[in-house]
């Protein structure tokens, strides 16, 4: 039976610039699938093209590549006022503001689509807060859920809702993740709808090719 193409909606961490390499790898993988790709941050598609171009310039230092990405974001915002408005509003806003904004975007997409939310860090927190309210969201995948901020005391609002989550969720967690590593497997009460697996990784998911293939295989299982 042929699988119906889905919408894969990507929700990044609070600062996507910290995930440029990881996002690029996800983009390259998703481009090979039949599913529609939608990024919460509209700038990522042109950023992907910029990275492909920069990768051809072998002589270009990595510091300049990062600077170019920052300048590109600023330039894009200057010519796209709606994006500039989103950037300004995103500074210092509450978790629930971000979650409600995500909810509105998913409602628009979900009128005629089945949605898989592929999230990263805080993006998984936002998605898991509102997923049960949206029939179109069929599954959440999160790379590195932020159970507890490093160096801070427990923040129950980060994880208490997970024990009652009804939407299927796959959390792919680094066993050395500073936001919650291997020690969390018996530390938090998670819903039966949540599948928690560990990889040899930290929160940044800078992993070798073998582990990355394992990550992709687990994402494939959900998408297909």
Number of C-alpha atoms within 10 A of each C-alpha: 3 5 8 12 15 18 22 23 21 24 25 24 21 15 9 15 14 12 17 17 15 15 18 18 14 14 17 11 12 16 11 8 14 14 17 14 16 18 16 16 14 10 15 18 14 13 17 17 12 15 18 12 10 17 13 9 11 8 8 11 10 12 8 11 16 14 11 16 16 13 12 16 19 15 12 15 17 12 10 12 11 11 18 17 11 12 14 11 12 13 9 7 10 9 16 12 13 18 19 15 13 18 19 11 12 22 16 10 17 16 10 10 18 18 25 22 26 25 26 29 22 23 27 27 25 25 27 26 20 18 24 16 13 14 13 19 25 17 24 24 28 28 24 30 27 24 23 18 13 12 8 7 8 12 11 11 13 18 19 14 15 21 14 14 19 16 22 19 27 21 20 21 28 25 20 17 23 18 19 22 22 17 11 15 14 8 9 14 14 18 16 14 16 20 13 15 15 17 20 17 20 18 20 17 21 15 16 10 9 8 15 17 12 12 19 14 12 15 17 13 8 15 21 13
